[in-house]
Amino acid sequence: MLNLERLRTLDALARHGSVSGAADGLHVTTSAVSQQMAKLEREVGQPLLARNGRGVRLTDAGRLLADHAARIISQVEQAQADVEAQRGCAVGELRIGAFPTAMRGLLPRALSALRTGHPDLRVRVREQEPEESMAAVVRADLDMALAIDWHNKRMPVPAELTRTHLLDDSVDIAVPAGHRLADRDTISLAEFGDDEWISWNEGQFCHEWLVFTLRGTGVEPRIAHIAEEHHTQLAFVEAGLGVCVAPKLGRGPVPPGVRLLPVCDAVRRHVYAVWRADADRRPSIRAAVDALRATAAELQHA
């Protein structure tokens, strides 16, 4: 009899391509992955992994069994979803990935309501950029992700996922208090042709959006500094080192030396939740979506 947890380990190895990647995806140590694989090899009576430089690769038998493991795990997850749906109760564990401002501005209140309404549901949250968390949902490393796209640039959502809109997040431009535009009621992005920007990491969707949007106004972006957190970006703005985008969601206190300027052609982020389509019937998914929608509605009317 093949052990399901060991098949999950093999599936994670096949998806992540390394022992360390599988360990991260499963939230276990690399030694635990190695031990599970050694036991699985003894169960099937043949090698499933082979050395590949400093890493490992699946043998032919390993790839064959990994294909079966993926189908078995999918069937088990569908069975769990069906049983949970029949019970009609949000129970068990729900794993959510969310981008930083949603972690601060949306999830705490939603999860508090979820805990009150569904005390038998355990929620685990991981902070991740939307591209990473959606990929983790596809791989079944997460059950749900909070993601964003922009009014003028949409983020592709894999076909295996279902999405629901939660809220539209308005965005201002943060400038130093002594900036030439600081006293304006509204501004246009085209007016920032001479400014340096504090942005996110290259390759991230929000960085690509900023470059795409500025070029669309005829401004060639001058990215001077890279910072992940909005609070760090605002600290750089206060020091007079550039300007940055300042979303409302999860914004928190604004430093006294920073002015927030609304954009005359409103700039908005769309915030939404995604989950695997085959998990749509799970009461835990529905309960989380309801809590997120209720919290989002409160924020929109605040």
C-alpha positions as CSV (number, residue, x, y, z in Angstrom):
1,M,0.0,0.0,0.0
2,L,1.5,3.3,-1.1
3,N,1.6,6.0,1.6
4,L,-0.3,9.2,0.6
5,E,2.0,11.6,2.4
6,R,5.0,10.1,0.7
7,L,3.2,10.5,-2.7
8,R,2.7,14.1,-1.7
9,T,6.4,14.5,-1.2
10,L,7.1,12.9,-4.6
11,D,4.6,15.2,-6.2
12,A,6.2,18.2,-4.6
13,L,9.6,17.1,-5.8
14,A,8.3,16.8,-9.3
15,R,6.6,20.2,-9.2
16,H,9.4,22.1,-7.5
17,G,12.4,20.3,-9.1
18,S,14.5,20.2,-6.0
19,V,14.5,18.8,-2.4
20,S,14.7,22.3,-1.0
21,G,11.9,23.6,-3.2
22,A,9.7,20.6,-2.1
23,A,10.6,21.2,1.5
24,D,9.5,24.9,1.2
25,G,6.3,23.9,-0.5
26,L,5.4,21.3,2.1
27,H,6.6,23.4,5.1
28,V,9.0,20.7,6.3
29,T,12.8,20.3,6.5
30,T,14.9,19.0,3.6
31,S,15.8,16.0,5.8
32,A,12.1,15.1,6.2
33,V,11.8,15.1,2.4
34,S,14.8,12.9,2.0
35,Q,13.5,10.5,4.7
36,Q,10.0,10.3,3.1
37,M,11.6,9.6,-0.3
38,A,13.8,6.9,1.1
39,K,10.8,5.2,2.6
40,L,8.8,5.5,-0.6
41,E,11.7,3.9,-2.6
42,R,11.7,1.0,-0.2
43,E,7.9,0.6,-0.7
44,V,8.2,0.5,-4.5
45,G,11.4,-1.5,-4.5
46,Q,13.3,0.7,-7.0
47,P,15.1,4.1,-7.1
48,L,12.9,7.1,-7.7
49,L,15.7,9.8,-7.5
50,A,19.1,10.0,-9.1
51,R,22.0,12.4,-8.4
52,N,22.1,15.3,-10.9
53,G,25.2,17.5,-10.1
54,R,24.5,19.0,-6.7
55,G,20.8,18.2,-7.0
56,V,18.6,15.3,-7.8
57,R,16.3,14.3,-10.7
58,L,13.5,11.8,-11.0
59,T,14.3,8.5,-12.5
60,D,12.0,7.0,-15.1
61,A,10.2,5.1,-12.3
62,G,10.1,8.4,-10.3
63,R,8.4,10.3,-13.2
64,L,5.9,7.5,-13.8
65,L,4.9,7.3,-10.1
66,A,4.9,11.2,-9.9
67,D,2.3,11.3,-12.7
68,H,0.1,8.8,-10.8
69,A,0.7,10.7,-7.5
70,A,-0.6,14.0,-9.1
71,R,-3.8,12.3,-10.2
72,I,-4.2,10.5,-6.8
73,I,-3.7,13.8,-4.9
74,S,-6.2,15.6,-7.1
75,Q,-8.8,12.8,-6.5
76,V,-8.2,13.0,-2.8
77,E,-8.6,16.8,-2.7
78,Q,-11.9,16.5,-4.7
79,A,-13.1,13.8,-2.3
80,Q,-12.2,16.0,0.7
81,A,-14.0,19.0,-1.0
82,D,-17.1,16.8,-1.6
83,V,-17.2,15.5,2.0
84,E,-16.7,19.0,3.4
85,A,-19.5,20.3,1.1
86,Q,-21.8,17.6,2.3
87,R,-21.1,18.4,5.9
88,G,-21.8,22.0,5.1
89,C,-19.3,23.2,7.7
90,A,-16.1,25.2,7.3
91,V,-13.6,23.0,9.0
92,G,-10.0,21.8,8.7
93,E,-7.2,24.0,7.4
94,L,-7.2,26.9,4.8
95,R,-3.9,28.2,3.5
96,I,-4.0,31.7,2.0
97,G,-1.3,33.8,0.3
98,A,-1.6,37.6,0.1
99,F,0.5,40.6,-1.0
100,P,1.8,42.9,1.7
101,T,-0.8,45.7,1.6
102,A,-3.7,43.1,1.7
103,M,-1.9,41.4,4.6
104,R,-2.1,44.7,6.6
105,G,-5.3,46.3,5.3
106,L,-7.7,43.5,4.5
107,L,-6.8,40.1,6.0
108,P,-6.6,40.9,9.7
109,R,-10.2,42.0,10.0
110,A,-11.5,39.4,7.6
111,L,-9.7,36.6,9.5
112,S,-11.0,37.8,12.8
113,A,-14.6,37.6,11.5
114,L,-13.8,34.2,10.0
115,R,-12.5,32.9,13.3
116,T,-15.7,34.1,15.1
117,G,-18.1,32.6,12.6
118,H,-16.1,29.4,12.0
119,P,-14.1,28.5,15.1
120,D,-13.2,25.0,13.7
121,L,-11.5,26.4,10.6
122,R,-7.7,26.9,11.0
123,V,-6.3,29.5,8.6
124,R,-2.6,29.8,7.8
125,V,-1.4,32.9,6.0
126,R,1.7,33.5,3.9
127,E,2.9,36.9,2.6
128,Q,3.7,36.6,-1.1
129,E,3.6,38.6,-4.3
130,P,0.5,37.8,-6.4
131,E,2.5,36.0,-9.1
132,E,4.0,33.6,-6.6
133,S,0.8,33.0,-4.6
134,M,-1.3,32.2,-7.7
135,A,1.3,29.7,-8.8
136,A,1.2,28.2,-5.4
137,V,-2.6,27.8,-5.6
138,V,-2.2,26.1,-9.0
139,R,0.4,23.7,-7.4
140,A,-2.0,23.1,-4.4
141,D,0.6,24.5,-2.0
142,L,-2.0,27.2,-1.1
143,D,-5.8,27.0,-1.1
144,M,-6.4,30.7,-1.9
145,A,-4.5,33.8,-2.9
146,L,-5.2,37.5,-2.8
147,A,-4.0,39.2,-6.0
148,I,-4.1,42.5,-7.8
149,D,-4.1,44.0,-11.2
150,W,-4.5,47.5,-12.5
151,H,-7.2,49.5,-14.3
152,N,-5.0,49.6,-17.4
153,K,-3.0,46.4,-17.1
154,R,-4.5,43.0,-16.1
155,M,-2.7,40.2,-14.5
156,P,-3.2,36.8,-16.3
157,V,-5.1,34.3,-14.1
158,P,-4.4,30.6,-14.9
159,A,-7.3,28.7,-16.4
160,E,-7.4,26.3,-13.4
161,L,-8.4,29.1,-11.1
162,T,-11.6,30.9,-10.2
163,R,-11.5,34.5,-9.3
164,T,-13.8,37.0,-7.5
165,H,-13.5,40.7,-7.3
166,L,-13.2,42.1,-3.7
167,L,-12.5,45.9,-4.0
168,D,-11.0,48.7,-6.1
169,D,-8.1,50.3,-4.3
170,S,-7.5,54.0,-5.1
171,V,-3.9,55.1,-5.6
172,D,-2.2,58.5,-5.0
173,I,1.3,59.7,-5.8
174,A,3.5,60.4,-2.8
175,V,5.8,63.4,-3.1
176,P,8.1,65.2,-0.6
177,A,6.5,68.1,1.2
178,G,8.8,70.6,-0.6
179,H,8.1,69.1,-4.1
180,R,7.1,71.6,-6.8
181,L,3.6,69.9,-7.1
182,A,3.0,69.4,-3.4
183,D,0.3,72.1,-3.1
184,R,-1.8,70.8,-6.0
185,D,-5.2,69.3,-5.5
186,T,-4.7,66.8,-8.3
187,I,-1.9,65.9,-10.7
188,S,-1.3,64.1,-13.9
189,L,1.4,61.4,-14.2
190,A,2.7,63.2,-17.3
191,E,3.9,66.0,-14.9
192,F,6.5,63.7,-13.4
193,G,8.9,63.6,-16.4
194,D,11.8,65.1,-14.4
195,D,11.3,63.0,-11.2
196,E,13.0,59.9,-9.9
197,W,10.8,57.1,-8.7
198,I,11.0,54.6,-5.8
199,S,9.6,51.3,-7.2
200,W,9.2,47.6,-6.6
201,N,11.7,44.9,-7.8
202,E,12.2,44.6,-11.5
203,G,10.1,41.7,-12.9
204,Q,7.3,42.2,-10.4
205,F,3.9,43.0,-11.8
206,C,3.6,46.3,-10.1
207,H,7.0,47.5,-11.3
208,E,6.1,46.5,-14.9
209,W,2.8,48.4,-14.5
210,L,4.5,51.6,-13.3
211,V,6.9,51.5,-16.3
212,F,4.1,50.7,-18.7
213,T,1.9,53.4,-17.4
214,L,4.5,56.2,-17.3
215,R,5.6,55.4,-20.8
216,G,1.9,55.6,-21.8
217,T,1.9,59.2,-20.7
218,G,5.1,60.0,-22.6
219,V,7.3,59.8,-19.5
220,E,10.4,57.7,-19.6
221,P,10.6,56.3,-16.0
222,R,13.7,57.1,-14.0
223,I,13.8,54.4,-11.3
224,A,16.3,55.5,-8.7
225,H,15.5,53.2,-5.8
226,I,13.9,49.8,-5.3
227,A,12.0,49.0,-2.1
228,E,9.5,46.2,-1.4
229,E,7.5,47.8,1.4
230,H,5.3,50.9,0.9
231,H,6.4,52.3,4.3
232,T,10.0,52.1,3.1
233,Q,9.2,53.8,-0.1
234,L,7.4,56.6,1.8
235,A,10.5,57.0,4.0
236,F,12.6,57.5,0.9
237,V,10.0,60.1,-0.4
238,E,10.1,62.0,2.9
239,A,13.9,62.2,2.6
240,G,13.5,63.8,-0.8
241,L,14.9,60.9,-2.8
242,G,12.0,60.6,-5.2
243,V,8.3,60.0,-5.6
244,C,6.3,56.8,-5.4
245,V,2.9,55.2,-5.9
246,A,0.9,55.1,-2.6
247,P,-2.1,52.7,-2.6
248,K,-4.8,53.4,0.0
249,L,-5.2,49.8,1.2
250,G,-3.0,49.1,4.2
251,R,-1.4,52.5,3.9
252,G,-1.2,53.4,7.6
253,P,0.2,56.7,8.9
254,V,1.9,58.9,6.3
255,P,5.2,60.5,7.4
256,P,4.8,64.3,8.1
257,G,7.2,65.2,5.3
258,V,5.1,63.4,2.6
259,R,2.2,64.8,0.6
260,L,-0.3,62.5,-1.2
261,L,-1.6,63.7,-4.5
262,P,-4.7,62.2,-6.2
263,V,-4.3,61.5,-9.9
264,C,-6.8,63.4,-12.1
265,D,-7.3,60.3,-14.3
266,A,-8.0,58.0,-11.3
267,V,-5.4,55.2,-10.9
268,R,-6.9,52.1,-9.3
269,R,-5.8,48.6,-8.3
270,H,-8.3,45.7,-8.5
271,V,-8.1,43.4,-5.6
272,Y,-9.5,39.9,-5.9
273,A,-9.3,36.4,-4.5
274,V,-8.5,33.2,-6.5
275,W,-8.8,29.5,-5.7
276,R,-8.8,26.2,-7.6
277,A,-12.0,25.6,-9.6
278,D,-12.1,22.0,-8.3
279,A,-12.3,23.4,-4.7
280,D,-15.3,25.7,-5.4
281,R,-17.7,23.6,-3.3
282,R,-15.6,23.7,-0.2
283,P,-17.4,25.5,2.6
284,S,-14.1,26.9,3.9
285,I,-13.5,28.6,0.6
286,R,-17.0,30.0,0.5
287,A,-16.7,31.2,4.1
288,A,-13.4,32.9,3.4
289,V,-14.7,34.6,0.3
290,D,-17.8,35.9,2.3
291,A,-15.6,37.3,5.1
292,L,-13.3,38.9,2.6
293,R,-16.2,40.5,0.7
294,A,-17.8,41.8,3.8
295,T,-14.5,43.4,5.0
296,A,-13.8,44.8,1.5
297,A,-17.3,46.4,1.5
298,E,-16.6,48.0,4.9
299,L,-13.4,49.4,3.6
300,Q,-14.9,50.8,0.5
301,H,-17.5,52.7,2.5
302,A,-15.2,53.8,5.2
